[in-house]
Amino acid sequence: MAPSSKIQNPETQIPKTPEMNDRDFLNDMLTTEKYMTSSYSYAMNEASHENLYDQISMICDETQNSQRTLFNLMFKKGWYSFETAPSQALDQTYQQFTGYTNQLPSSGMTN
């Protein structure tokens, strides 16, 4: 298997001390925003009142946008990275899930 490539910006250096640093704070905020977004999703599923649902949905969108902003900042600072997937693995996964969709029953609706 060929070595995978890492997608990452140059890492912004931070002090190596026992105190929380910028990376620690951002990571904590990102984790909290992810948890909140997930929790709002559960709340929307359980909301029986339309106005309540709309309010939670608006707050969820704002929280999701905050999460994305924090993620982008961490990626920009080099504190978040990705491993590229080999194209063969992507093709295989695509074929697998295409097979799954072909097994689903037709809805009877036409375009």
C-alpha positions as CSV (number, residue, x, y, z in Angstrom):
1,M,0.0,0.0,0.0
2,A,1.4,3.4,-1.0
3,P,2.0,5.8,1.9
4,S,-0.9,8.2,2.4
5,S,-0.4,12.0,2.1
6,K,-1.3,14.3,4.9
7,I,-3.3,17.5,4.3
8,Q,-2.2,20.0,6.8
9,N,-1.1,23.6,7.1
10,P,2.1,24.5,8.9
11,E,1.6,24.1,12.6
12,T,1.4,27.3,14.7
13,Q,3.7,26.8,17.6
14,I,2.3,26.9,21.1
15,P,4.1,26.9,24.5
16,K,4.6,23.5,26.0
17,T,3.4,24.2,29.6
18,P,1.0,22.6,32.0
19,E,-1.4,25.5,31.5
20,M,-4.0,25.4,28.7
21,N,-2.9,27.1,25.6
22,D,-4.7,28.5,22.5
23,R,-4.9,25.0,20.9
24,D,-6.3,23.5,24.1
25,F,-9.0,26.2,24.3
26,L,-9.9,25.9,20.7
27,N,-10.1,22.1,20.9
28,D,-12.3,22.3,24.0
29,M,-14.6,24.9,22.2
30,L,-14.8,22.7,19.1
31,T,-15.7,19.6,21.1
32,T,-18.3,21.5,23.0
33,E,-19.9,22.9,19.8
34,K,-20.0,19.4,18.2
35,Y,-21.7,18.1,21.4
36,M,-24.2,21.0,21.4
37,T,-25.0,20.5,17.7
38,S,-25.7,16.8,18.3
39,S,-27.9,17.6,21.4
40,Y,-29.9,20.2,19.4
41,S,-30.6,17.6,16.8
42,Y,-32.1,15.3,19.4
43,A,-34.1,18.3,20.8
44,M,-35.5,19.0,17.3
45,N,-36.5,15.4,16.9
46,E,-38.5,15.6,20.2
47,A,-40.0,19.1,19.8
48,S,-43.8,18.8,19.4
49,H,-44.4,22.5,19.0
50,E,-43.6,24.1,15.7
51,N,-42.3,27.4,17.1
52,L,-40.1,25.6,19.6
53,Y,-38.7,23.5,16.7
54,D,-38.0,26.6,14.7
55,Q,-36.1,28.2,17.6
56,I,-34.0,25.2,18.3
57,S,-33.3,24.8,14.6
58,M,-32.1,28.4,14.4
59,I,-29.9,27.9,17.4
60,C,-28.6,24.6,16.0
61,D,-27.7,26.4,12.7
62,E,-25.8,29.1,14.6
63,T,-24.0,26.4,16.7
64,Q,-23.1,24.4,13.5
65,N,-21.7,27.6,11.9
66,S,-19.6,28.3,15.0
67,Q,-18.3,24.7,15.0
68,R,-17.3,25.1,11.4
69,T,-15.5,28.4,12.1
70,L,-13.6,26.9,14.9
71,F,-12.7,23.9,12.8
72,N,-11.5,26.1,9.9
73,L,-9.3,28.2,12.4
74,M,-7.7,25.0,13.8
75,F,-7.1,23.7,10.3
76,K,-5.5,27.1,9.3
77,K,-3.2,27.0,12.3
78,G,-2.1,23.4,11.4
79,W,-3.8,21.9,14.5
80,Y,-6.1,19.7,12.4
81,S,-5.1,17.5,9.6
82,F,-6.4,14.8,7.2
83,E,-5.0,11.7,5.6
84,T,-5.8,11.4,1.9
85,A,-7.6,8.3,0.8
86,P,-6.2,6.3,-2.1
87,S,-8.5,6.7,-5.1
88,Q,-9.0,2.9,-5.3
89,A,-10.4,2.9,-1.8
90,L,-12.8,5.8,-2.7
91,D,-13.9,3.9,-5.8
92,Q,-14.5,0.7,-3.8
93,T,-16.6,2.6,-1.2
94,Y,-18.6,4.4,-3.9
95,Q,-19.4,1.1,-5.6
96,Q,-20.3,-0.5,-2.3
97,F,-22.8,2.2,-1.4
98,T,-24.2,2.4,-5.0
99,G,-25.0,-1.3,-4.6
100,Y,-26.8,-0.6,-1.3
101,T,-29.0,2.1,-3.0
102,N,-29.9,-0.3,-5.8
103,Q,-31.2,-2.7,-3.1
104,L,-33.7,-0.1,-1.7
105,P,-37.3,-0.5,-2.7
106,S,-38.6,2.0,-5.3
107,S,-40.7,4.8,-3.9
108,G,-43.0,4.6,-6.8
109,M,-42.4,8.3,-7.5
110,T,-41.2,9.5,-10.9
111,N,-39.1,12.5,-11.8
